[in-house]
Amino acid sequence: MTRERVRLSLLHAVSEECPTCKGLGRIPSKDAMITTIDSWLRRFRTNHKDRRLIITVHPSLADYLLETKSQVVKNFMWQHWVWLEIKADDALRPDAFRVYSKRRKTDVTDEV
């Protein structure tokens, strides 16, 4: 008799069920979204000088960032030398985020 390892696929490990379609699709997990925001911040800081940003995310991700991962947000601020404000927006999908510059008062998400 052989032992077969049974694990979740990588897709299920880094994603969760979509609340909009009730599980018919998959969206990135909250931790995967944090990684996406971190890489966006890294690319943004290499090309732009803005230091005050507002990140708008889905309310569930905003709660997760502010309550559970507040230290991660502080680390982003120190690591990228920016001041971040996290805001919730019901109009955004759970797998999307928008970033606004406080200085320019514009959406800078698509600039990177």
ROSE-4610 file (N, C-alpha, C; in Angstrom, 1 decimal, always signed):
// ROSE-4610
residu = [M/M/M/T/T/T/R/R/R/E/E/E/R/R/R/V/V/V/R/R/R/L/L/L/S/S/S/L/L/L/L/L/L/H/H/H/A/A/A/V/V/V/S/S/S/E/E/E/E/E/E/C/C/C/P/P/P/T/T/T/C/C/C/K/K/K/G/G/G/L/L/L/G/G/G/R/R/R/I/I/I/P/P/P/S/S/S/K/K/K/D/D/D/A/A/A/M/M/M/I/I/I/T/T/T/T/T/T/I/I/I/D/D/D/S/S/S/W/W/W/L/L/L/R/R/R/R/R/R/F/F/F/R/R/R/T/T/T/N/N/N/H/H/H/K/K/K/D/D/D/R/R/R/R/R/R/L/L/L/I/I/I/I/I/I/T/T/T/V/V/V/H/H/H/P/P/P/S/S/S/L/L/L/A/A/A/D/D/D/Y/Y/Y/L/L/L/L/L/L/E/E/E/T/T/T/K/K/K/S/S/S/Q/Q/Q/V/V/V/V/V/V/K/K/K/N/N/N/F/F/F/M/M/M/W/W/W/Q/Q/Q/H/H/H/W/W/W/V/V/V/W/W/W/L/L/L/E/E/E/I/I/I/K/K/K/A/A/A/D/D/D/D/D/D/A/A/A/L/L/L/R/R/R/P/P/P/D/D/D/A/A/A/F/F/F/R/R/R/V/V/V/Y/Y/Y/S/S/S/K/K/K/R/R/R/R/R/R/K/K/K/T/T/T/D/D/D/V/V/V/T/T/T/D/D/D/E/E/E/V/V/V]
num = [1/1/1/2/2/2/3/3/3/4/4/4/5/5/5/6/6/6/7/7/7/8/8/8/9/9/9/10/10/10/11/11/11/12/12/12/13/13/13/14/14/14/15/15/15/16/16/16/17/17/17/18/18/18/19/19/19/20/20/20/21/21/21/22/22/22/23/23/23/24/24/24/25/25/25/26/26/26/27/27/27/28/28/28/29/29/29/30/30/30/31/31/31/32/32/32/33/33/33/34/34/34/35/35/35/36/36/36/37/37/37/38/38/38/39/39/39/40/40/40/41/41/41/42/42/42/43/43/43/44/44/44/45/45/45/46/46/46/47/47/47/48/48/48/49/49/49/50/50/50/51/51/51/52/52/52/53/53/53/54/54/54/55/55/55/56/56/56/57/57/57/58/58/58/59/59/59/60/60/60/61/61/61/62/62/62/63/63/63/64/64/64/65/65/65/66/66/66/67/67/67/68/68/68/69/69/69/70/70/70/71/71/71/72/72/72/73/73/73/74/74/74/75/75/75/76/76/76/77/77/77/78/78/78/79/79/79/80/80/80/81/81/81/82/82/82/83/83/83/84/84/84/85/85/85/86/86/86/87/87/87/88/88/88/89/89/89/90/90/90/91/91/91/92/92/92/93/93/93/94/94/94/95/95/95/96/96/96/97/97/97/98/98/98/99/99/99/100/100/100/101/101/101/102/102/102/103/103/103/104/104/104/105/105/105/106/106/106/107/107/107/108/108/108/109/109/109/110/110/110/111/111/111/112/112/112]
x = [+0.8/+0.0/+0.9/+0.5/+1.3/+0.6/+1.3/+0.7/+0.6/-0.5/-0.7/-1.0/-0.2/-0.4/-1.7/-2.5/-3.7/-3.6/-3.5/-3.5/-4.4/-4.7/-5.4/-4.6/-5.2/-4.4/-3.9/-2.9/-2.4/-3.5/-4.4/-5.5/-6.3/-6.7/-7.5/-6.8/-5.5/-4.7/-4.6/-4.5/-4.4/-5.6/-6.7/-8.0/-9.1/-10.2/-11.4/-12.6/-13.8/-15.0/-15.4/-16.0/-16.4/-17.8/-17.9/-19.1/-20.2/-19.8/-20.8/-21.6/-20.8/-21.5/-21.7/-21.5/-21.8/-21.0/-19.7/-18.9/-18.7/-19.3/-19.1/-17.8/-17.2/-15.9/-14.9/-13.7/-12.7/-12.1/-11.7/-11.1/-9.8/-8.8/-7.6/-8.0/-7.2/-7.4/-7.0/-7.4/-7.0/-5.5/-4.8/-3.3/-2.7/-3.3/-2.8/-3.1/-4.2/-4.4/-3.4/-3.0/-2.0/-0.7/-0.4/+0.9/+0.8/-0.4/-0.6/-0.5/-1.0/-0.9/+0.6/+1.3/+2.7/+3.5/+3.3/+4.0/+3.6/+2.4/+2.0/+2.7/+2.7/+3.4/+4.9/+5.5/+6.9/+7.2/+6.3/+6.5/+6.1/+5.1/+4.7/+5.9/+6.5/+7.5/+8.8/+9.0/+10.2/+10.0/+8.8/+8.5/+7.9/+7.4/+6.7/+7.2/+6.9/+7.4/+6.3/+5.1/+4.0/+4.2/+4.0/+4.2/+3.0/+1.8/+0.6/-0.4/-0.9/-1.8/-3.0/-4.1/-5.3/-5.6/-5.7/-6.0/-7.4/-8.3/-9.7/-9.8/-10.4/-10.6/-12.0/-12.4/-13.7/-13.7/-14.9/-15.0/-14.5/-14.6/-14.1/-12.6/-11.9/-10.5/-10.0/-10.8/-10.4/-10.5/-11.5/-11.6/-10.4/-10.1/-8.9/-7.6/-7.4/-6.2/-6.1/-7.2/-7.1/-7.2/-7.8/-7.9/-6.9/-6.7/-5.8/-4.4/-4.3/-3.0/-2.5/-2.8/-2.4/-0.9/-0.2/+1.3/+1.9/+1.2/+1.6/+1.5/+0.4/+0.2/+1.3/+1.7/+2.7/+4.1/+4.3/+5.5/+5.6/+4.5/+4.4/+4.8/+4.3/+4.7/+6.2/+6.8/+8.2/+9.0/+8.6/+9.4/+9.4/+8.2/+8.1/+8.1/+8.3/+8.3/+7.1/+6.0/+4.7/+3.8/+2.8/+1.8/+0.5/+0.0/-1.2/-2.4/-3.5/-4.8/-5.7/-6.3/-7.1/-8.5/-9.3/-10.7/-11.5/-12.7/-13.6/-14.5/-14.8/-15.7/-16.5/-17.9/-18.8/-18.8/-18.5/-18.6/-17.5/-16.4/-15.3/-15.6/-15.1/-15.1/-14.1/-14.3/-13.4/-12.0/-11.8/-10.4/-9.8/-10.4/-9.9/-9.5/-8.7/-8.3/-8.0/-8.2/-7.9/-7.0/-6.1/-5.2/-5.3/-5.4/-5.5/-4.4/-3.9/-2.9/-3.5/-3.1/-3.7/-3.2/-2.0/-1.4/-2.1/-2.2/-2.7/-4.3/-4.8/-6.3/-6.8/-6.1/-6.5/-6.2/-6.9/-6.7/-5.4/-4.4/-3.1/-2.9/-4.0/-3.9/-3.3/-3.8/-3.4/-2.1/-1.4/-0.2/+1.0/+0.8/+1.9/+1.6]
y = [-1.2/+0.0/+1.2/+2.2/+3.5/+4.6/+5.5/+6.7/+7.8/+8.3/+9.4/+10.7/+11.7/+13.0/+13.7/+14.2/+14.9/+16.3/+17.3/+18.7/+19.5/+20.7/+21.6/+22.1/+22.4/+22.9/+24.3/+24.8/+26.1/+27.2/+27.0/+27.9/+28.1/+27.0/+27.1/+27.6/+27.5/+28.0/+29.5/+30.2/+31.6/+32.3/+31.7/+32.3/+31.9/+32.6/+32.3/+32.4/+31.9/+31.9/+33.4/+33.6/+35.0/+35.2/+36.3/+36.5/+37.1/+37.6/+38.2/+37.1/+36.1/+35.0/+33.8/+33.9/+32.8/+31.5/+31.6/+30.5/+29.9/+30.5/+30.0/+30.4/+31.4/+31.9/+32.0/+32.3/+32.5/+33.9/+34.5/+35.8/+35.6/+36.5/+36.4/+36.5/+35.8/+35.9/+37.3/+37.6/+38.9/+39.0/+38.0/+38.0/+38.2/+37.6/+37.8/+39.2/+39.8/+41.2/+42.1/+41.8/+42.6/+42.6/+41.4/+41.2/+42.1/+42.1/+42.9/+44.4/+44.8/+46.2/+46.6/+45.7/+45.9/+46.1/+45.2/+45.3/+46.5/+46.9/+48.2/+49.4/+49.4/+50.5/+50.5/+49.4/+49.3/+49.9/+49.6/+50.1/+51.6/+52.0/+53.4/+54.3/+53.9/+54.7/+54.8/+53.9/+54.0/+55.1/+55.4/+56.4/+57.7/+57.8/+59.0/+59.4/+60.7/+61.3/+61.5/+61.1/+61.3/+60.5/+61.1/+60.5/+60.2/+60.8/+60.7/+60.0/+58.8/+58.1/+57.6/+57.5/+56.9/+55.7/+54.5/+53.3/+52.9/+52.8/+52.4/+50.9/+50.2/+48.7/+48.3/+47.1/+46.6/+46.6/+46.8/+46.9/+45.7/+44.5/+43.3/+43.4/+43.8/+43.9/+45.1/+46.2/+47.3/+46.9/+46.2/+45.7/+44.8/+43.9/+43.0/+43.7/+44.7/+45.5/+46.3/+47.0/+47.9/+47.1/+46.0/+45.3/+44.2/+43.3/+42.2/+42.5/+43.2/+43.4/+44.9/+45.5/+46.9/+47.1/+46.1/+46.1/+46.0/+45.3/+45.2/+46.5/+47.3/+48.6/+49.5/+49.5/+50.3/+50.0/+48.7/+48.3/+48.8/+48.8/+49.4/+50.9/+51.6/+53.0/+53.2/+52.4/+52.5/+52.1/+51.0/+50.4/+51.2/+51.9/+52.7/+54.2/+54.6/+56.0/+56.7/+56.2/+56.9/+56.9/+57.8/+57.8/+57.2/+56.2/+55.5/+55.7/+55.9/+56.0/+54.9/+54.0/+52.9/+53.3/+53.3/+53.6/+52.5/+52.3/+51.3/+51.9/+51.1/+51.6/+50.4/+50.5/+49.4/+49.1/+50.1/+50.0/+49.1/+48.9/+48.1/+46.6/+45.9/+44.4/+44.0/+42.8/+42.3/+42.1/+42.0/+41.8/+43.0/+44.2/+45.4/+46.4/+47.4/+48.5/+49.7/+50.9/+52.1/+52.9/+53.7/+54.5/+55.9/+56.9/+58.3/+59.1/+60.0/+60.9/+62.1/+62.3/+63.4/+64.8/+64.8/+66.0/+66.4/+65.5/+65.8/+65.7/+65.0/+64.8/+64.0/+63.0/+62.3/+60.8/+59.9/+58.5/+58.2/+57.5/+57.2/+55.7/+54.9/+53.5/+53.0/+53.6/+53.2/+53.8/+54.6/+55.2/+54.3/+53.1/+52.1/+51.0]
z = [+0.0/+0.0/+0.0/-0.8/-0.9/-0.2/+0.3/+0.9/-0.1/-0.3/-1.3/-0.5/-0.8/-0.1/-0.7/+0.2/-0.3/+0.3/-0.6/-0.2/-1.1/-0.6/-1.4/-2.6/-3.7/-4.8/-4.4/-5.1/-4.9/-5.1/-6.1/-6.3/-5.1/-4.4/-3.2/-2.0/-2.0/-0.9/-0.9/-2.1/-2.2/-2.7/-2.7/-3.1/-2.2/-2.3/-1.5/-2.4/-1.9/-2.7/-2.9/-4.1/-4.4/-3.7/-2.9/-2.2/-3.1/-4.2/-5.2/-5.9/-6.4/-7.1/-6.3/-5.0/-4.0/-4.3/-4.6/-4.7/-6.1/-7.1/-8.5/-9.0/-8.5/-9.0/-7.8/-8.1/-7.0/-7.1/-6.0/-5.9/-5.1/-5.2/-4.4/-2.9/-2.1/-0.6/-0.1/+1.1/+1.7/+1.7/+2.1/+2.2/+0.8/-0.2/-1.6/-2.1/-1.6/-2.0/-1.3/-0.1/+0.6/-0.1/-0.6/-1.4/-2.7/-3.4/-4.6/-4.3/-3.2/-2.8/-2.5/-1.8/-1.5/-2.8/-3.8/-5.1/-5.8/-5.7/-6.4/-5.8/-4.4/-3.7/-4.1/-4.2/-4.6/-6.0/-6.9/-8.3/-8.3/-7.6/-7.6/-7.0/-5.9/-5.3/-6.1/-7.0/-7.9/-8.9/-9.3/-10.4/-9.9/-8.7/-8.3/-6.9/-6.6/-5.4/-4.4/-4.7/-3.7/-2.5/-1.3/-0.1/+0.8/+0.4/+1.1/+0.1/+0.5/-0.4/+0.4/-0.3/+0.3/-0.5/+0.2/-0.5/-0.1/-1.1/-0.9/-1.3/-0.5/-0.7/-0.3/-0.6/-0.1/+1.4/+2.0/+3.4/+4.2/+3.7/+4.4/+4.4/+3.3/+3.3/+4.2/+4.2/+5.1/+6.5/+6.9/+8.3/+8.6/+7.7/+7.9/+8.1/+7.2/+7.3/+8.6/+9.0/+10.1/+11.5/+11.5/+12.8/+12.9/+11.9/+12.0/+11.6/+10.5/+9.9/+10.0/+11.1/+11.3/+11.3/+11.8/+11.8/+10.4/+9.5/+8.1/+7.5/+7.7/+7.1/+7.6/+8.9/+9.5/+8.8/+8.6/+7.9/+6.5/+5.8/+4.4/+4.5/+5.5/+5.6/+5.8/+6.7/+6.9/+5.7/+5.1/+4.1/+2.8/+2.5/+1.3/+1.5/+2.7/+3.1/+2.6/+2.9/+2.5/+3.7/+3.7/+4.7/+4.1/+4.6/+4.0/+4.9/+4.2/+4.9/+4.2/+5.0/+4.4/+4.6/+3.4/+3.5/+2.8/+3.3/+2.8/+1.7/+0.7/-0.4/-0.8/-0.6/-1.0/-2.5/-3.3/-4.7/-5.3/-4.6/-5.1/-4.9/-5.9/-5.8/-4.7/-4.1/-3.1/-3.6/-4.9/-5.5/-6.1/-5.8/-6.4/-5.4/-5.7/-4.9/-5.7/-5.2/-5.8/-4.9/-5.5/-4.7/-5.2/-4.3/-4.6/-3.9/-4.6/-4.1/-3.4/-2.2/-1.4/-1.9/-2.5/-3.0/-4.3/-5.2/-6.5/-6.5/-5.5/-5.4/-6.6/-7.1/-8.3/-8.0/-8.8/-8.8/-9.5/-8.8/-9.3/-9.5/-9.4/-9.5/-10.8/-11.9/-13.2/-13.7/-12.9/-13.3/-13.3/-12.6/-12.5/-13.4]
